């Protein structure tokens, strides 16, 4: 039983680290190409990113409910930092490139 718990902890840590790296890649790509995005491209990106926030919230809740928060605290913090950075860059896209902030403000407050 102890070994199964350890395997779960290791898998959660690895999964969070991998997802955080992927999110960092998205953020870096958006930052690199920010000025070249048209309003329509930015709208598509923003719309495509929103499901990530709901998934991140659900993942965090599952980790907490499974009582794994302490065992994966470093990776969870890194994951949440990347989610916050993604939220910030997505907000910037919606404000400065899409131009219709009202449409997205409620989604950012979820």
Number of C-alpha atoms within 10 A of each C-alpha: 5 7 8 9 11 12 11 13 18 14 13 20 19 14 15 23 19 14 17 21 15 13 18 18 13 16 20 14 11 19 12 10 10 16 11 11 15 12 16 11 14 23 19 12 17 20 13 10 15 16 10 14 17 13 11 16 13 12 15 18 13 13 18 14 10 9 11 18 19 11 15 20 13 14 20 24 15 16 24 17 14 21 21 13 15 22 19 14 19 23 18 17 24 23 16 15 20 22 14 13 15 10 11 17 13 9 11 13 6 8
